[in-house]
């Protein structure tokens, strides 16, 4: 668990000792000699993302620890804070905790006691964040602040989404499986005028064809065999809110025609009900398919495509936004810690590099699963590249070749025309990958999705 910790301590030797203890544990430290100096960091515009924890002495000149806690609580209410003091007075401890401190530790500091307090404070904050997130998700109020995207990554799509949220027109989200299309749709809903109203999601590919009309538009009791009770259907369940039609390209042609009619007329015809029913919803649809290509092949209605594709958004795959990988790792690690009570782990630089170099065919969903497995299976506080590599899918030949220079393209045959053996192809891939990464074994092993020890073994066999 690597954190950025702001410490406020006026006594130089104790400040240096505390900083050394924290840095030995892998934390980044911002040191301040008094409360006023610490407030300069607290008041920074990026303080909510820069600082993970505040540790302050109680007795300091200019601004004491209690005042610092009170002011910090107003500026960063979720920031965990720990107070250090020579005082053993219960009144001091009670005052600090009431002001917002998580813990009160008497000096001299015992490193193991401080370490435990830091772990518990950060885990408590993560749990509170998760509770807040779940409450907002349940209320349909979570916006784009819940999505992680940096410059050059998903941030551009987030900026576009905030503009689209102001409209009520249909949105079509495209992108590979696992890129977060439903999360993006929920954020659109959460920042729209329909925020707080129902957000109803349905996977169109999972609807049985003979029940699609009933699932979407509802039915009356006795409308068909097995209809033992009335069903509102997804359109009416989403009344006033947003209906998210995931994998819209999987709908059968006859269902597409009924969906088009519902969108055009803003009313539905429940099965077994003689009259149509008006609906007030926003439609957001998503697909991993190329619907324009499906239109050309006749498997998707052209008129429905244009009805859905009013405001298109394409979410890039994770391999095209590697800037987002590290922030996502920390987000998933914190969330798992809050949900399952799993101790946070430190991802070593080699582990982070391995995760950045992997191509993530399963995108964000695969990354989340990988982080969860790594944290649950690791018995150590540090997670290394060797822990990560076995959790990744074996690389496909085409993906490995893409990492090579185009002028070093892999040749499947000898100049004589005879096909190369698998061993020869493997040796050539290893050779070209090493050349591409300037004989850097960790990077080459990560690109090949094999362990460093495996790569060394194959090199020794080749020699």
C-alpha positions as CSV (number, residue, x, y, z in Angstrom):
1,X,0.0,0.0,0.0
2,X,1.9,3.1,-1.2
3,X,0.4,6.4,-0.2
4,X,1.1,10.1,-0.4
5,X,1.2,11.3,3.2
6,X,1.3,14.9,4.4
7,X,3.0,15.2,7.8
8,X,3.0,18.4,10.0
9,X,5.6,18.3,12.7
10,X,7.5,21.3,14.1
11,X,10.4,19.5,15.7
12,X,13.0,18.8,12.9
13,X,14.4,15.6,14.3
14,X,11.0,14.0,14.9
15,X,9.8,15.2,11.5
16,X,12.9,13.6,9.8
17,X,12.4,10.4,11.8
18,X,8.8,10.1,10.9
19,X,9.5,10.8,7.3
20,X,12.2,8.1,7.2
21,X,9.9,5.5,8.8
22,X,7.1,6.3,6.2
23,X,9.5,6.3,3.2
24,X,11.0,3.0,4.3
25,X,7.5,1.6,4.0
26,X,7.2,2.8,0.4
27,X,5.1,6.0,1.0
28,X,5.7,9.4,-0.5
29,X,6.0,12.1,2.1
30,X,5.1,15.8,1.9
31,X,6.7,17.4,5.0
32,X,5.5,20.6,6.7
33,X,7.1,22.3,9.7
34,X,3.8,23.7,11.1
35,X,0.1,23.8,10.5
36,X,0.1,26.8,8.3
37,X,2.6,25.2,5.9
38,X,0.6,22.1,5.8
39,X,-2.5,24.1,4.9
40,X,-0.7,25.3,1.7
41,X,-0.8,21.7,0.5
42,X,-4.4,21.1,1.8
43,X,-5.6,24.2,-0.2
44,X,-4.1,23.1,-3.5
45,X,-6.7,22.5,-6.2
46,X,-5.5,18.9,-6.7
47,X,-5.3,18.1,-3.0
48,X,-8.2,15.6,-3.1
49,X,-6.2,13.4,-5.5
50,X,-2.7,14.3,-4.3
51,X,-2.9,13.6,-0.6
52,X,-4.0,10.2,0.8
53,X,-3.5,10.8,4.6
54,X,-2.6,13.6,7.0
55,X,-0.4,13.0,10.1
56,X,-0.1,16.0,12.4
57,X,1.5,16.8,15.7
58,X,-0.9,18.3,18.2
59,X,1.2,21.1,19.7
60,X,2.7,23.3,17.0
61,X,3.3,27.1,16.7
62,X,1.2,29.3,14.4
63,X,-1.5,26.6,14.0
64,X,-1.9,23.7,16.3
65,X,-2.9,20.2,15.2
66,X,-6.5,20.6,16.4
67,X,-7.0,23.7,14.3
68,X,-5.4,22.0,11.3
69,X,-7.7,19.1,11.6
70,X,-10.8,21.3,11.8
71,X,-9.7,23.4,8.7
72,X,-8.8,20.2,6.8
73,X,-12.1,18.6,7.5
74,X,-13.9,21.6,5.9
75,X,-11.7,21.4,2.8
76,X,-11.2,17.6,2.5
77,X,-13.9,15.9,4.5
78,X,-13.0,12.4,3.4
79,X,-9.2,12.7,4.1
80,X,-8.2,10.4,7.0
81,X,-6.1,12.1,9.7
82,X,-3.9,10.8,12.5
83,X,-2.8,13.0,15.5
84,X,0.5,12.5,17.3
85,X,1.1,14.0,20.7
86,X,3.3,13.9,23.8
87,X,0.0,14.3,25.8
88,X,-1.7,11.4,27.3
89,X,-4.8,13.4,28.3
90,X,-8.1,11.8,27.3
91,X,-9.6,15.2,26.7
92,X,-7.1,15.9,23.9
93,X,-7.8,12.6,22.2
94,X,-11.6,13.1,22.4
95,X,-11.3,16.7,21.0
96,X,-9.2,15.5,18.1
97,X,-11.5,12.6,17.2
98,X,-14.6,14.8,17.5
99,X,-12.9,17.3,15.1
100,X,-12.4,14.5,12.5
101,X,-9.2,12.6,13.3
102,X,-9.3,8.9,12.8
103,X,-6.7,8.1,15.5
104,X,-4.7,9.7,18.4
105,X,-1.3,8.2,19.0
106,X,0.9,9.1,22.0
107,X,4.6,9.8,21.5
108,X,7.2,8.2,21.3
109,X,5.9,6.6,18.1
110,X,6.1,2.8,17.8
111,X,6.4,2.1,14.0
112,X,4.2,-1.0,14.1
113,X,1.4,1.0,15.9
114,X,1.6,3.8,13.3
115,X,1.6,1.3,10.5
116,X,-1.6,-0.4,11.8
117,X,-3.3,3.0,12.3
118,X,-2.4,4.0,8.7
119,X,-3.8,0.7,7.3
120,X,-7.0,1.0,9.3
121,X,-7.5,4.7,8.5
122,X,-7.1,4.2,4.7
123,X,-9.3,1.1,4.7
124,X,-12.0,3.0,6.6
125,X,-11.9,5.8,4.0
126,X,-12.1,3.2,1.2
127,X,-15.1,1.6,2.8
128,X,-16.9,4.9,3.2
129,X,-16.2,5.8,-0.4
130,X,-17.6,2.5,-1.5
131,X,-20.7,3.0,0.6
132,X,-21.2,6.4,-0.9
133,X,-20.6,5.1,-4.4
134,X,-23.2,2.2,-3.9
135,X,-25.8,4.7,-2.5
136,X,-25.3,7.0,-5.5
137,X,-25.4,4.1,-7.9
138,X,-28.6,2.8,-6.4
139,X,-30.2,6.2,-6.6
140,X,-29.1,6.7,-10.2
141,X,-27.0,9.7,-9.3
142,X,-23.5,8.7,-10.1
143,X,-21.9,10.8,-12.8
144,X,-18.7,10.9,-14.7
145,X,-16.6,11.5,-11.5
146,X,-16.8,7.7,-11.0
147,X,-15.0,7.0,-14.3
148,X,-11.3,7.0,-14.5
149,X,-9.7,8.7,-17.5
150,X,-6.6,10.8,-17.9
151,X,-5.4,13.1,-20.7
152,X,-4.8,10.9,-23.8
153,X,-7.0,8.2,-22.2
154,X,-10.7,8.2,-21.5
155,X,-10.8,11.8,-20.5
156,X,-11.8,13.0,-24.0
157,X,-14.8,10.6,-24.0
158,X,-15.7,11.8,-20.5
159,X,-15.6,15.5,-21.7
160,X,-17.9,14.6,-24.6
161,X,-20.2,12.6,-22.3
162,X,-20.8,15.6,-20.0
163,X,-22.0,17.6,-23.1
164,X,-24.2,14.7,-24.3
165,X,-25.8,14.4,-20.8
166,X,-27.5,17.8,-21.2
167,X,-29.5,16.4,-24.2
168,X,-32.3,13.9,-24.2
169,X,-31.5,12.5,-27.6
170,X,-30.5,8.8,-28.1
171,X,-26.8,7.9,-27.6
172,X,-25.1,4.9,-29.3
173,X,-22.0,3.7,-27.4
174,X,-19.6,1.5,-29.4
175,X,-16.5,-0.3,-28.3
176,X,-15.0,-3.7,-27.5
177,X,-16.4,-5.9,-24.8
178,X,-15.2,-4.9,-21.4
179,X,-14.4,-1.3,-22.1
180,X,-17.1,0.0,-19.7
181,X,-20.0,0.8,-21.9
182,X,-22.6,0.3,-19.2
183,X,-20.6,2.3,-16.7
184,X,-20.4,5.2,-19.2
185,X,-24.2,4.9,-19.8
186,X,-24.8,5.1,-16.1
187,X,-22.6,8.2,-15.9
188,X,-24.6,9.8,-18.7
189,X,-27.8,9.1,-16.9
190,X,-26.3,10.4,-13.6
191,X,-25.4,13.8,-15.0
192,X,-28.6,14.2,-17.0
193,X,-31.9,15.8,-16.0
194,X,-33.2,12.3,-15.4
195,X,-30.7,11.7,-12.6
196,X,-32.4,10.1,-9.6
197,X,-35.0,8.4,-11.9
198,X,-34.8,4.7,-12.9
199,X,-31.8,3.5,-14.9
200,X,-32.8,0.1,-16.4
201,X,-30.3,-2.0,-18.2
202,X,-30.9,-5.0,-20.3
203,X,-28.6,-7.2,-22.4
204,X,-30.4,-7.7,-25.7
205,X,-28.3,-10.7,-26.6
206,X,-29.6,-12.5,-23.5
207,X,-33.3,-12.1,-24.3
208,X,-35.0,-15.3,-25.7
209,X,-36.3,-14.4,-29.1
210,X,-39.8,-15.6,-28.4
211,X,-39.9,-13.5,-25.2
212,X,-38.2,-10.3,-26.5
213,X,-41.4,-8.4,-27.1
214,X,-42.8,-9.2,-23.7
215,X,-39.5,-8.4,-21.9
216,X,-39.2,-5.0,-23.6
217,X,-42.8,-3.9,-23.8
218,X,-44.6,-6.0,-21.1
219,X,-47.7,-8.2,-21.2
220,X,-51.0,-8.6,-19.6
221,X,-51.9,-11.6,-17.4
222,X,-53.0,-14.5,-19.7
223,X,-51.8,-12.8,-22.8
224,X,-50.0,-16.1,-23.8
225,X,-49.3,-19.5,-22.3
226,X,-47.3,-19.1,-19.2
227,X,-48.2,-15.4,-18.6
228,X,-49.5,-16.0,-15.1
229,X,-49.1,-12.4,-14.0
230,X,-48.9,-9.0,-15.5
231,X,-45.5,-7.6,-16.5
232,X,-44.7,-3.9,-17.0
233,X,-41.7,-4.6,-19.3
234,X,-38.4,-2.7,-19.4
235,X,-39.8,0.4,-21.2
236,X,-42.3,1.1,-18.4
237,X,-39.9,0.1,-15.6
238,X,-37.6,2.9,-16.9
239,X,-40.4,5.5,-17.0
240,X,-39.0,9.0,-16.5
241,X,-35.5,7.7,-16.6
242,X,-33.1,5.9,-18.9
243,X,-33.3,2.6,-20.7
244,X,-29.9,1.1,-21.6
245,X,-30.1,-1.5,-24.4
246,X,-26.8,-3.3,-24.3
247,X,-25.6,-5.3,-27.3
248,X,-28.4,-3.8,-29.4
249,X,-27.0,-5.5,-32.5
250,X,-28.1,-8.9,-31.2
251,X,-31.8,-8.2,-31.5
252,X,-33.8,-10.3,-34.0
253,X,-35.1,-8.4,-37.1
254,X,-38.8,-8.6,-36.1
255,X,-38.0,-7.2,-32.7
256,X,-36.0,-4.4,-34.3
257,X,-39.1,-3.4,-36.2
258,X,-41.2,-3.2,-33.0
259,X,-38.4,-1.2,-31.3
260,X,-38.3,1.2,-34.1
261,X,-42.0,1.8,-33.9
262,X,-41.7,2.4,-30.1
263,X,-39.0,5.0,-30.6
264,X,-40.7,6.8,-33.4
265,X,-44.1,7.0,-31.7
266,X,-42.8,7.2,-28.1
267,X,-45.4,4.6,-27.1
268,X,-45.5,0.9,-26.7
269,X,-48.0,-1.9,-27.3
270,X,-47.8,-4.4,-24.4
271,X,-48.7,-8.0,-25.4
272,X,-52.4,-8.6,-24.7
273,X,-53.3,-4.9,-24.2
274,X,-55.5,-3.5,-27.0
275,X,-54.4,0.1,-26.5
276,X,-50.9,1.6,-26.8
277,X,-49.1,3.2,-23.7
278,X,-47.1,6.4,-23.9
279,X,-43.6,6.2,-22.5
280,X,-41.2,9.0,-21.4
281,X,-37.6,7.6,-21.4
282,X,-34.2,8.3,-22.8
283,X,-32.6,5.5,-24.9
284,X,-28.9,4.7,-24.6
285,X,-27.8,1.7,-26.6
286,X,-24.4,0.0,-26.9
287,X,-22.7,-2.6,-29.1
288,X,-19.3,-4.2,-29.8
289,X,-20.4,-4.8,-33.4
290,X,-20.0,-2.6,-36.4
291,X,-23.7,-1.7,-36.9
292,X,-23.0,0.2,-40.1
293,X,-21.5,-3.0,-41.5
294,X,-24.5,-5.0,-40.2
295,X,-26.8,-2.6,-42.0
296,X,-24.9,-3.2,-45.2
297,X,-25.2,-6.9,-44.8
298,X,-29.0,-6.6,-44.1
299,X,-28.9,-8.0,-40.5
300,X,-29.7,-4.6,-38.9
301,X,-32.4,-2.2,-40.0
302,X,-31.0,1.0,-41.5
303,X,-33.9,3.1,-40.2
304,X,-33.3,1.8,-36.6
305,X,-29.6,2.4,-36.9
306,X,-30.1,6.1,-37.7
307,X,-32.7,6.4,-35.0
308,X,-30.2,5.1,-32.4
309,X,-27.1,6.7,-33.8
310,X,-28.0,10.3,-33.2
311,X,-25.2,10.9,-30.7
312,X,-22.4,8.3,-31.2
313,X,-19.6,7.7,-28.7
314,X,-16.7,5.3,-29.2
315,X,-14.9,4.1,-26.1
316,X,-11.3,3.1,-27.0
317,X,-9.9,-0.3,-25.9
318,X,-7.6,-0.3,-22.8
319,X,-4.5,-1.0,-24.9
320,X,-5.0,2.4,-26.6
321,X,-5.2,4.3,-23.3
322,X,-2.4,2.9,-21.2
323,X,-2.3,6.2,-19.3
324,X,-5.5,5.0,-17.5
325,X,-4.1,1.6,-16.4
326,X,-2.2,2.6,-13.3
327,X,-5.1,4.8,-11.9
328,X,-7.5,1.9,-12.6
329,X,-5.2,-0.5,-10.7
330,X,-5.2,1.7,-7.6
331,X,-9.0,2.2,-7.9
332,X,-9.7,-1.6,-8.1
333,X,-7.3,-2.3,-5.3
334,X,-9.0,0.2,-3.0
335,X,-12.4,-1.0,-3.9
336,X,-11.5,-4.7,-3.3
337,X,-10.0,-3.7,0.0
338,X,-13.2,-2.0,1.0
339,X,-15.6,-4.7,-0.2
340,X,-13.7,-7.8,0.9
341,X,-11.5,-6.4,3.7
342,X,-8.4,-7.5,1.8
343,X,-5.2,-5.7,2.9
344,X,-3.9,-3.3,0.3
345,X,-0.8,-4.4,-1.6
346,X,2.1,-2.5,-3.2
347,X,2.5,-3.1,-6.9
348,X,6.2,-3.0,-7.7
349,X,7.4,-0.9,-10.7
350,X,8.0,-4.2,-12.6
351,X,4.4,-5.3,-11.9
352,X,3.1,-2.0,-13.1
353,X,5.2,-2.1,-16.2
354,X,4.0,-5.7,-16.9
355,X,0.4,-4.5,-16.6
356,X,1.0,-1.5,-18.8
357,X,2.7,-3.7,-21.5
358,X,-0.1,-6.3,-21.7
359,X,-2.6,-5.8,-24.5
360,X,-5.8,-6.5,-22.4
361,X,-8.0,-8.3,-24.9
362,X,-10.7,-8.3,-22.2
363,X,-10.2,-4.6,-21.5
364,X,-11.1,-3.0,-18.1
365,X,-13.1,-6.0,-17.1
366,X,-10.0,-8.3,-17.5
367,X,-7.8,-5.8,-15.6
368,X,-10.3,-5.7,-12.7
369,X,-10.3,-9.5,-12.5
370,X,-6.5,-9.6,-12.7
371,X,-6.1,-7.1,-9.8
372,X,-8.6,-9.0,-7.7
373,X,-6.8,-12.3,-8.2
374,X,-3.4,-10.8,-7.6
375,X,-4.5,-9.3,-4.3
376,X,-6.5,-12.3,-3.1
377,X,-3.8,-14.9,-4.0
378,X,-0.7,-12.9,-2.9
379,X,0.6,-13.8,0.6
380,X,3.1,-10.9,0.4
381,X,2.6,-7.2,0.8
382,X,4.4,-6.5,-2.5
383,X,3.0,-7.8,-5.8
384,X,5.7,-8.3,-8.4
385,X,5.8,-9.0,-12.2
386,X,6.3,-12.7,-11.4
387,X,2.9,-12.6,-9.5
388,X,1.2,-10.9,-12.4
389,X,2.4,-12.8,-15.4
390,X,0.7,-16.2,-14.6
391,X,-2.6,-14.4,-14.3
392,X,-2.5,-13.0,-17.9
393,X,-3.8,-14.7,-20.9
394,X,-1.1,-16.3,-23.2
395,X,-0.4,-13.9,-26.0
396,X,-1.7,-14.6,-29.4
397,X,0.9,-14.7,-32.2
398,X,-0.7,-11.8,-34.0
399,X,-0.6,-9.6,-30.9
400,X,3.1,-10.4,-30.3
401,X,4.0,-9.6,-33.9
402,X,2.3,-6.2,-33.6
403,X,4.9,-5.2,-31.0
404,X,7.7,-5.6,-33.6
405,X,8.9,-3.0,-36.0
406,X,7.1,-3.3,-39.3
407,X,10.4,-3.6,-41.1
408,X,11.1,-6.7,-38.9
409,X,8.0,-8.5,-40.0
410,X,7.9,-12.2,-39.1
411,X,8.4,-14.5,-42.1
412,X,6.5,-17.8,-41.9
413,X,8.6,-19.5,-44.6
414,X,12.3,-20.0,-45.3
415,X,13.7,-18.3,-48.5
416,X,13.5,-21.8,-50.1
417,X,9.7,-21.8,-49.6
418,X,9.5,-24.4,-46.9
419,X,7.5,-23.6,-43.8
420,X,9.4,-22.8,-40.6
421,X,8.8,-25.1,-37.6
422,X,7.0,-23.8,-34.4
423,X,10.4,-23.9,-32.6
424,X,12.0,-21.7,-35.3
425,X,9.1,-19.3,-35.2
426,X,9.2,-19.0,-31.4
427,X,13.0,-18.4,-31.5
428,X,12.6,-15.7,-34.1
429,X,9.8,-14.0,-32.2
430,X,12.0,-14.0,-29.0
431,X,14.9,-12.7,-31.0
432,X,13.0,-9.8,-32.6
433,X,11.2,-8.9,-29.4
434,X,14.5,-8.7,-27.5
435,X,15.9,-6.5,-30.3
436,X,12.8,-4.3,-30.2
437,X,13.3,-3.7,-26.4
438,X,17.1,-3.4,-26.6
439,X,17.7,-6.7,-24.9
440,X,15.6,-5.6,-21.9
441,X,14.5,-9.0,-20.5
442,X,11.7,-7.8,-18.2
443,X,10.0,-5.7,-20.9
444,X,10.5,-8.5,-23.5
445,X,9.0,-11.1,-21.1
446,X,6.0,-8.8,-20.4
447,X,5.4,-8.2,-24.2
448,X,5.6,-12.0,-24.8
449,X,3.4,-12.6,-21.7
450,X,5.8,-15.1,-20.2
451,X,7.7,-15.0,-17.0
452,X,11.3,-13.7,-17.0
453,X,12.5,-17.1,-15.8
454,X,10.8,-18.8,-18.7
455,X,12.4,-16.4,-21.1
456,X,15.9,-17.0,-19.6
457,X,15.3,-20.7,-19.9
458,X,14.3,-20.5,-23.6
459,X,17.4,-18.3,-24.3
460,X,19.6,-20.9,-22.6
461,X,18.1,-23.7,-24.6
462,X,18.6,-21.7,-27.8
463,X,22.3,-21.2,-26.9
